Amino acid sequence: MAVEQRPSARRAGAIEGEPEHSRFQSLTLPHLDRLLALATRWGDGEEAEDYVQETYLCAWRAFDQLRDPCAVFPWLCRILRTVAMQQGRIRKRRRNLLVITELEAVHEELVASDAPSPLEQVLARLELGKLSEALRSLPEEFGEAVELSDVHGLKYREIARVTRAPIGTVMSRISRGRRLLAAVLLEMRAAKEESGSRRSQGE
């Protein structure tokens, strides 16, 4: 991805003799694929690519504000989120399968049953596309927190910076979001097994 070149003051932490543009690319481009994956939360295909392109342009213009090169990915995530929201094209991909209270009730019912239901086992067998589908079905604040934590590996403090929410709120969203995600995934699995059983009986 090409980024426009422009002269500016030397950035904090720049290596002596290293061109600023090269340093920017070396720090940010390794995260391109992860940003594209995250951008699909707000748009598909070309729309997600547009978000990421604009994110890199904004990041380049604000490169002097990056204080910690080791935290470049959370910094880019924050810019991407701002870009998507400012453009007003956040796409609601929830399927309205169940409201929050219904999801939590389903989760409690499944956990209390004799059927195996550890979330980790479900995730281990789940295709990435199905996981993304389940995450997108959650209310935005819960799905976003779980995705940033469990898919992209951000820490609580980093997620708090990205979402501009207190750490306590982030922890609460992740905890509740995981319960909701477990309910959705288990419902999806139950529906798949029921569908397979019906096909078998039909044969």
C-alpha positions, 0 to 999 in steps of 0.5 A: 500500500503506497503512502503519500510522502511529505516532509515533516519534523523527525519523529520521536524514536526515529533511528538515525539515518532511517528515512521517516517514510521507510520507518512508517512503513516498517512499523505499520504495514506488517499489521495490514492484514489484521486491520483488513480483518478488523475492518470487516466489522464495519464494512465488506470488500471494497468498503473495508479496504477504503477504511484501511486505506484512510486509516493509513493516510490518517496514521501517516499524517499523525505519525508524530503522535505515535509515542510507543512504536511497540503499541502501533497496532492498538494505535492503528486500531483506534484510528480505524475505528474512528475512521469507520464511525466518522464516515457513518457507514457502520453496518449492522450485521446482527441477525436479531436471532435473540435479544441479550436476555434471551441469549443469556437464558439460552447460555445458562440453559445449555451450560446447565444441561448434560451436553458438553458446552465449553466455549474453547472446544466450540471455538477450536472446531469452528471455522473463522467465517462462522466465528466472525458471523457469530461475533457480528450477531452480538450487540456492537459493544460486546462483539467488538470487545470480544473480537479485539481481546480474543481474536486480535489479542489486545490487552484490557488497557489497549482495548480501553484506548481503542474504544475510549471506554474505562477498563472496568467497562471493557472487562465487563463487556468482554465477560458478558460478550463471551457469555453471549457468544457462547450462547450463539455458537451453541445455538448454531451448533444445535441448529446444524446438528438438527438440520443434519439429523433431519436430512438423515431421516429424510434419506 
